[in-house]
Amino acid sequence: MRLNLTLNEFGNVCLLLFFGTIGYVPILMPNTGGALTAQRQMDQVHDINHVILLAIWGGIFYFLLKARFRLRLDLLSAKVALVYCAVVVLGVVWSTDLQSAITTDTSAIISTIYAIFLISKFPSERLAVILSWVVLLLALGSAFFALILPQYGIDHFANTGAWQGVFGQKNSLGLVMVYGITFALVLKPRSVIQRAWKLGILFFCVAEVGLSQSREAWVACAALFLVHSFLNVYSRFAPKSRGPVMFLGFLGASAVAGIAATNWVSLLNLLGRDATLTGRTELWKAVLQECKNHLWVGYNGRGFWGTANATRVDAILRWPATSSHNGFLECLLQLGVVGLLPLLVLFSLAMSNGIKLLLSSSGFESSRLWIYSLLTITIFNMVQDTTGFFNSISWILLVGSACMLEQTAHTQAAIQDQFRSVRWTELEFARRTV
């Protein structure tokens, strides 16, 4: 494992820092705290964020041209991701906010192509190092703003005292720090400095997950460590024994899920949440009702929240909502069934290839980064809008995970086919010589 970065790798770290902050630069917000809590504050930095966005797009195009990059259309996952982008682009036809629709469409295409570029340019182990650099810089920056400039780094509104760091709100900090734990867990240090690097990232990320007070991040972090521990034990079994072990692990997870479902309210109270998940269940019901009004094509991108359409939801909730707090539901709301279907297919492809690799003899060890990323993305997608923002690290990781898992599954299948062919040739030769 090499920690130092080449010039090209450093440039990609800089680009990923933008996606790591969910596509905004909250530290440029007015000095009032709670950077993304007021529309007035967002309007004041709208122009500078667009300038930064154009610079990011320019940087991505530079790397694509320099590498003479070609789309990986041999991967079904890449095709499905591009189909999803095509649905987003077609949505401009019925958009009520043309300027935002054009920005969203462009971001969707460029972010997707960049994700495919990353998995084509760098192997998994190297990407883990690059991503660990990104998350460490975000963690250090968040600690600086929370401790030195708390008017920016700490929430002073609905969640007083919660860390939000260089992000717009605490949940974003918790989400990215859980991703950071994912990156650190798959690092394979070979020296004292490398082990210190890994432990340092884990320390900062775990600490900031706790300080963010994001219960969703707490749950995702616990699930990630449990899966990591299980796979460490699982990897010690012979390949032929892994199927039954995986089945037993599934039964154990189902039992835990059943116990959690039975004691749902008590667990939520322990986490400081009520049975409505801080109003989320009421929000989901109201949004699902709105989805029925535009079932097939949705409201397109930014064609719902902040418009007259959203007043019906606000009236039911008695507080102004700004998103669905569920990635799949948000996709159905904004893009309809035609947008949700390719998104579900993308998740399904990634999960099926991940399971294949888990059952293979050696494939899953090199795929832990993508399996862990897919796990955390799925968890967060149930309670946040991780797939609703194309300028986010979540979308980059989702597309990258799906493509890399498929590529590795194909490689493992080819190796197994070659082994069977060689074995068959040896057996046939032995039979003929007897």
C-alpha positions as CSV (number, residue, x, y, z in Angstrom):
1,M,0.0,0.0,0.0
2,R,1.5,3.3,-1.1
3,L,0.3,6.4,0.7
4,N,2.0,9.1,-1.3
5,L,0.1,10.5,-4.3
6,T,1.1,11.2,-7.9
7,L,0.1,14.5,-9.4
8,N,-2.9,12.9,-11.2
9,E,-4.0,11.1,-8.1
10,F,-3.8,14.4,-6.1
11,G,-5.9,16.1,-8.8
12,N,-8.6,13.4,-8.4
13,V,-8.5,13.9,-4.6
14,C,-9.3,17.6,-5.1
15,L,-12.2,16.7,-7.4
16,L,-13.5,14.1,-4.9
17,L,-13.4,16.6,-2.1
18,F,-16.2,18.5,-3.9
19,F,-18.3,15.4,-4.2
20,G,-17.5,14.5,-0.6
21,T,-19.2,17.7,0.6
22,I,-22.3,16.7,-1.3
23,G,-21.7,19.2,-4.0
24,Y,-21.7,22.4,-2.0
25,V,-19.2,24.6,-0.3
26,P,-20.9,25.2,3.0
27,I,-18.0,27.1,4.5
28,L,-18.7,30.0,2.1
29,M,-22.2,30.4,3.7
30,P,-22.9,33.5,5.8
31,N,-21.5,33.4,9.3
32,T,-24.8,32.4,11.1
33,G,-24.4,28.6,11.5
34,G,-26.7,25.9,10.1
35,A,-25.4,26.6,6.6
36,L,-28.1,24.9,4.6
37,T,-31.1,25.6,6.9
38,A,-32.3,28.7,5.3
39,Q,-33.1,29.3,1.6
40,R,-31.9,32.9,1.9
41,Q,-28.4,31.6,2.7
42,M,-28.4,29.2,-0.2
43,D,-29.4,32.0,-2.6
44,Q,-26.5,34.1,-1.5
45,V,-24.0,31.5,-2.5
46,H,-25.8,30.2,-5.5
47,D,-23.6,31.9,-8.0
48,I,-20.3,31.0,-6.4
49,N,-21.3,27.3,-6.2
50,H,-22.1,27.3,-9.9
51,V,-18.6,28.8,-10.6
52,I,-17.1,26.0,-8.5
53,L,-19.3,23.4,-10.3
54,L,-18.0,24.6,-13.7
55,A,-14.4,24.3,-12.4
56,I,-15.1,20.8,-11.3
57,W,-16.6,19.8,-14.6
58,G,-13.6,21.3,-16.4
59,G,-11.2,19.3,-14.2
60,I,-13.1,16.1,-14.9
61,F,-13.0,16.8,-18.7
62,Y,-9.2,17.4,-18.4
63,F,-8.6,14.0,-16.8
64,L,-10.9,12.3,-19.3
65,L,-9.1,13.8,-22.3
66,K,-5.7,13.2,-20.9
67,A,-6.5,9.5,-20.2
68,R,-8.2,9.1,-23.6
69,F,-11.1,7.6,-21.7
70,R,-13.7,5.4,-23.3
71,L,-17.0,4.4,-21.6
72,R,-17.1,0.9,-20.2
73,L,-20.1,-0.1,-22.3
74,D,-19.0,-3.7,-21.9
75,L,-20.4,-3.5,-18.3
76,L,-24.1,-3.8,-18.0
77,S,-24.0,-1.7,-14.8
78,A,-22.5,1.2,-16.7
79,K,-25.2,1.0,-19.3
80,V,-27.9,1.0,-16.7
81,A,-26.4,4.0,-15.0
82,L,-26.3,5.8,-18.3
83,V,-30.0,4.9,-18.9
84,Y,-30.8,6.4,-15.6
85,C,-29.0,9.6,-16.6
86,A,-31.0,9.5,-19.9
87,V,-34.2,9.5,-17.9
88,V,-33.0,12.5,-15.9
89,V,-32.1,14.3,-19.1
90,L,-35.4,13.6,-20.8
91,G,-37.1,15.0,-17.7
92,V,-36.1,18.5,-18.8
93,V,-39.1,18.3,-21.3
94,W,-41.6,18.6,-18.4
95,S,-39.5,20.5,-15.9
96,T,-41.0,23.5,-14.2
97,D,-37.5,24.9,-13.4
98,L,-35.5,24.8,-16.6
99,Q,-32.2,26.3,-15.1
100,S,-32.1,23.8,-12.3
101,A,-33.1,21.0,-14.6
102,I,-30.2,21.7,-17.0
103,T,-27.7,21.9,-14.1
104,T,-29.1,18.6,-12.7
105,D,-29.0,16.9,-16.1
106,T,-25.4,17.9,-16.7
107,S,-24.3,16.9,-13.2
108,A,-26.0,13.5,-13.7
109,I,-24.0,12.8,-16.9
110,I,-20.7,14.1,-15.8
111,S,-20.8,12.5,-12.3
112,T,-21.7,9.1,-13.8
113,I,-19.0,9.2,-16.4
114,Y,-16.5,10.3,-13.7
115,A,-17.5,7.3,-11.6
116,I,-16.9,4.9,-14.5
117,F,-13.6,6.7,-15.2
118,L,-12.3,6.1,-11.6
119,I,-12.9,2.4,-11.6
120,S,-11.3,2.1,-15.1
121,K,-8.3,4.2,-14.1
122,F,-7.4,2.9,-10.7
123,P,-7.5,-0.6,-9.1
124,S,-9.5,-1.1,-6.0
125,E,-6.6,-1.0,-3.6
126,R,-5.4,2.3,-5.0
127,L,-8.8,3.8,-5.0
128,A,-9.1,2.9,-1.3
129,V,-6.0,5.0,-0.6
130,I,-7.2,7.9,-2.7
131,L,-10.6,7.9,-1.0
132,S,-8.9,7.6,2.4
133,W,-7.1,10.8,1.6
134,V,-10.3,12.5,0.7
135,V,-12.1,11.5,3.9
136,L,-9.2,12.3,6.1
137,L,-9.0,15.9,4.7
138,L,-12.8,16.2,5.2
139,A,-12.5,14.9,8.8
140,L,-9.6,17.2,9.7
141,G,-11.4,20.2,8.1
142,S,-14.6,19.3,10.0
143,A,-12.7,19.1,13.3
144,F,-11.1,22.5,12.6
145,F,-14.4,24.2,11.9
146,A,-16.2,22.6,14.8
147,L,-13.5,23.5,17.3
148,I,-12.0,26.7,15.9
149,L,-15.0,28.2,14.0
150,P,-18.0,26.7,15.7
151,Q,-20.3,29.2,14.1
152,Y,-19.8,27.2,10.9
153,G,-18.9,23.8,12.2
154,I,-21.6,23.2,14.8
155,D,-25.4,23.3,14.3
156,H,-27.1,26.1,16.1
157,F,-30.6,25.4,14.9
158,A,-32.7,22.2,15.2
159,N,-29.9,20.1,16.4
160,T,-28.0,22.4,18.7
161,G,-24.5,21.2,19.5
162,A,-24.3,18.6,16.8
163,W,-21.2,18.7,14.6
164,Q,-21.7,19.5,11.0
165,G,-18.1,20.4,10.1
166,V,-17.5,21.5,6.5
167,F,-20.9,20.1,5.6
168,G,-24.3,21.7,5.3
169,Q,-25.8,19.7,8.2
170,K,-25.0,16.9,10.7
171,N,-26.4,14.0,8.7
172,S,-24.1,14.7,5.8
173,L,-21.1,14.7,8.1
174,G,-22.3,11.4,9.6
175,L,-22.8,9.9,6.2
176,V,-19.4,10.7,4.8
177,M,-17.6,9.7,8.0
178,V,-19.2,6.2,7.7
179,Y,-17.9,6.0,4.2
180,G,-14.5,6.9,5.7
181,I,-14.7,4.0,8.0
182,T,-15.5,1.8,5.0
183,F,-12.4,3.0,3.2
184,A,-10.2,2.6,6.3
185,L,-11.4,-1.0,7.0
186,V,-10.2,-2.2,3.6
187,L,-6.8,-0.7,3.7
188,K,-4.0,-3.2,4.0
189,P,-1.1,-1.5,5.9
190,R,2.4,-3.1,5.7
191,S,4.3,-0.6,7.8
192,V,4.0,1.3,11.1
193,I,3.2,4.5,9.3
194,Q,0.5,2.8,7.2
195,R,-1.0,1.3,10.3
196,A,-1.0,4.7,12.0
197,W,-2.7,6.1,8.9
198,K,-5.5,3.5,9.1
199,L,-6.0,3.9,12.8
200,G,-6.0,7.7,12.5
201,I,-8.7,7.7,9.9
202,L,-10.8,5.2,11.9
203,F,-10.4,7.4,15.1
204,F,-11.4,10.6,13.4
205,C,-14.3,9.0,11.5
206,V,-15.8,7.1,14.4
207,A,-15.4,10.2,16.7
208,E,-17.2,12.5,14.2
209,V,-19.9,9.9,13.5
210,G,-20.7,10.1,17.3
211,L,-20.3,13.9,17.5
212,S,-22.6,14.4,14.5
213,Q,-25.5,13.0,16.6
214,S,-26.8,11.4,13.4
215,R,-28.7,8.3,14.5
216,E,-28.7,7.0,11.0
217,A,-24.9,7.2,10.8
218,W,-24.7,5.4,14.2
219,V,-26.8,2.5,12.9
220,A,-24.9,2.3,9.6
221,C,-21.6,2.3,11.5
222,A,-22.7,-0.5,13.8
223,A,-23.9,-2.5,10.8
224,L,-20.6,-2.0,9.0
225,F,-18.5,-3.2,11.9
226,L,-20.8,-6.2,12.3
227,V,-20.5,-7.2,8.7
228,H,-16.7,-6.6,8.7
229,S,-16.3,-8.8,11.7
230,F,-18.5,-11.6,10.2
231,L,-16.5,-11.5,6.9
232,N,-13.2,-11.7,8.8
233,V,-14.5,-15.0,10.3
234,Y,-16.1,-16.1,7.1
235,S,-12.9,-15.7,5.0
236,R,-11.2,-18.4,7.2
237,F,-13.6,-21.1,5.9
238,A,-12.8,-23.2,2.8
239,P,-14.7,-22.1,-0.3
240,K,-16.9,-25.2,-0.2
241,S,-18.0,-24.3,3.3
242,R,-18.9,-20.7,2.7
243,G,-22.4,-21.3,1.3
244,P,-23.6,-22.9,4.6
245,V,-21.8,-20.2,6.6
246,M,-23.4,-17.5,4.6
247,F,-26.8,-19.1,5.1
248,L,-26.2,-19.2,8.9
249,G,-25.1,-15.6,8.8
250,F,-28.3,-14.7,6.9
251,L,-30.4,-16.6,9.6
252,G,-28.6,-14.7,12.3
253,A,-29.2,-11.4,10.7
254,S,-32.8,-12.3,10.2
255,A,-33.2,-13.2,13.8
256,V,-31.6,-9.9,14.9
257,A,-33.9,-8.0,12.5
258,G,-36.9,-9.8,13.9
259,I,-35.9,-8.9,17.5
260,A,-35.3,-5.3,16.4
261,A,-38.7,-5.2,14.7
262,T,-40.4,-6.6,17.8
263,N,-38.8,-4.0,20.1
264,W,-38.8,-1.2,17.5
265,V,-40.1,1.5,19.7
266,S,-37.8,0.7,22.6
267,L,-34.8,0.8,20.3
268,L,-35.8,4.1,18.8
269,N,-36.2,5.6,22.3
270,L,-32.7,4.3,23.2
271,L,-31.4,6.2,20.1
272,G,-33.4,9.3,21.1
273,R,-36.0,8.9,18.3
274,D,-39.7,8.4,18.4
275,A,-41.8,5.9,16.5
276,T,-42.2,8.2,13.5
277,L,-38.4,8.5,13.0
278,T,-38.6,12.3,13.7
279,G,-41.6,12.6,11.4
280,R,-40.2,10.6,8.6
281,T,-43.0,8.0,8.5
282,E,-45.6,10.7,8.1
283,L,-43.5,12.4,5.5
284,W,-43.1,9.1,3.5
285,K,-46.9,8.6,3.5
286,A,-47.5,12.1,2.3
287,V,-44.9,11.9,-0.4
288,L,-46.1,8.5,-1.6
289,Q,-49.6,10.0,-2.0
290,E,-48.0,12.8,-4.2
291,C,-46.1,10.2,-6.2
292,K,-49.5,8.8,-7.4
293,N,-50.3,12.1,-9.1
294,H,-47.3,11.8,-11.4
295,L,-46.6,8.1,-11.2
296,W,-44.8,7.5,-14.5
297,V,-42.6,10.5,-15.0
298,G,-42.6,12.3,-11.6
299,Y,-42.0,16.0,-11.1
300,N,-38.5,16.0,-12.6
301,G,-35.4,16.9,-10.5
302,R,-36.3,20.1,-8.7
303,G,-39.9,20.3,-9.8
304,F,-41.5,19.5,-6.5
305,W,-39.8,20.8,-3.3
306,G,-40.1,24.6,-2.9
307,T,-43.0,24.8,-5.3
308,A,-46.8,25.0,-4.9
309,N,-46.9,21.2,-5.3
310,A,-45.1,20.8,-2.0
311,T,-47.6,22.8,0.0
312,R,-49.9,19.8,0.2
313,V,-47.2,17.8,1.9
314,D,-46.3,20.8,4.2
315,A,-50.0,21.1,5.2
316,I,-50.2,17.5,6.3
317,L,-46.9,17.6,8.2
318,R,-47.4,21.1,9.6
319,W,-43.7,21.8,8.9
320,P,-41.9,22.6,5.7
321,A,-40.1,19.5,4.2
322,T,-37.3,19.9,1.7
323,S,-36.8,16.2,0.6
324,S,-38.3,12.8,1.0
325,H,-35.6,11.5,3.3
326,N,-35.6,8.3,1.3
327,G,-33.6,7.9,-1.9
328,F,-35.9,5.4,-3.6
329,L,-39.0,7.4,-2.7
330,E,-37.3,10.7,-3.8
331,C,-36.5,9.0,-7.2
332,L,-40.1,7.9,-7.6
333,L,-41.3,11.4,-6.7
334,Q,-38.9,13.3,-9.1
335,L,-38.5,10.8,-12.0
336,G,-41.5,8.5,-11.6
337,V,-41.5,4.8,-12.4
338,V,-39.3,5.3,-15.5
339,G,-36.5,6.6,-13.3
340,L,-37.0,4.3,-10.3
341,L,-36.7,1.1,-12.4
342,P,-33.1,1.6,-13.7
343,L,-32.1,2.7,-10.2
344,L,-33.5,-0.5,-8.7
345,V,-31.8,-2.5,-11.5
346,L,-28.5,-0.9,-10.7
347,F,-28.8,-1.8,-7.1
348,S,-29.9,-5.3,-8.0
349,L,-26.9,-5.9,-10.3
350,A,-24.5,-4.7,-7.7
351,M,-26.1,-6.9,-5.0
352,S,-26.2,-10.0,-7.2
353,N,-22.6,-9.6,-8.2
354,G,-21.6,-8.9,-4.6
355,I,-23.2,-12.2,-3.5
356,K,-21.4,-14.1,-6.3
357,L,-18.1,-12.7,-5.1
358,L,-18.8,-13.5,-1.5
359,L,-19.4,-17.2,-2.5
360,S,-16.3,-17.3,-4.7
361,S,-12.9,-18.6,-3.6
362,S,-11.0,-15.3,-3.6
363,G,-13.0,-12.6,-5.3
364,F,-14.6,-11.0,-2.3
365,E,-11.3,-10.1,-0.6
366,S,-10.5,-7.7,-3.4
367,S,-14.1,-6.4,-3.5
368,R,-14.6,-5.5,0.2
369,L,-14.4,-1.8,-0.6
370,W,-17.4,-2.1,-3.0
371,I,-19.4,-4.5,-0.9
372,Y,-19.1,-2.3,2.2
373,S,-19.9,0.8,0.1
374,L,-23.0,-0.8,-1.3
375,L,-24.1,-1.8,2.2
376,T,-23.7,1.7,3.6
377,I,-25.3,3.3,0.5
378,T,-28.3,1.0,0.8
379,I,-28.8,1.8,4.5
380,F,-28.5,5.5,4.0
381,N,-30.7,5.4,1.0
382,M,-33.6,4.2,3.2
383,V,-33.5,7.2,5.5
384,Q,-31.7,9.9,3.4
385,D,-31.6,11.1,-0.3
386,T,-28.2,9.6,-1.2
387,T,-29.2,8.9,-4.8
388,G,-31.0,12.2,-5.2
389,F,-27.9,14.3,-5.5
390,F,-25.6,13.7,-8.5
391,N,-22.9,15.9,-7.0
392,S,-22.4,13.5,-4.1
393,I,-19.9,10.9,-3.1
394,S,-22.8,8.5,-2.7
395,W,-23.7,8.5,-6.4
396,I,-20.0,8.1,-7.3
397,L,-19.7,5.1,-5.0
398,L,-22.9,3.5,-6.1
399,V,-22.0,3.6,-9.8
400,G,-18.4,2.7,-9.0
401,S,-19.4,-0.2,-6.8
402,A,-21.9,-1.6,-9.3
403,C,-19.3,-1.5,-12.1
404,M,-16.4,-2.8,-10.1
405,L,-18.4,-5.7,-8.6
406,E,-19.5,-6.7,-12.1
407,Q,-16.0,-6.5,-13.5
408,T,-14.6,-8.6,-10.7
409,A,-17.4,-11.1,-11.0
410,H,-16.7,-11.5,-14.7
411,T,-12.9,-11.9,-14.0
412,Q,-13.5,-14.5,-11.4
413,A,-15.9,-16.4,-13.7
414,A,-13.3,-16.4,-16.5
415,I,-10.6,-17.7,-14.2
416,Q,-12.9,-20.5,-13.0
417,D,-13.8,-21.4,-16.6
418,Q,-10.2,-21.5,-17.5
419,F,-9.4,-23.7,-14.5
420,R,-12.3,-26.1,-15.5
421,S,-11.0,-26.2,-19.1
422,V,-7.4,-27.0,-17.9
423,R,-8.7,-29.6,-15.5
424,W,-10.9,-31.2,-18.1
425,T,-7.9,-31.3,-20.5
426,E,-5.7,-33.0,-17.9
427,L,-8.4,-35.6,-17.1
428,E,-9.0,-36.3,-20.8
429,F,-5.2,-36.7,-21.4
430,A,-5.0,-39.0,-18.4
431,R,-7.9,-41.1,-19.7
432,R,-6.4,-41.5,-23.1
433,T,-2.9,-42.5,-21.8
434,V,-4.3,-45.2,-19.5
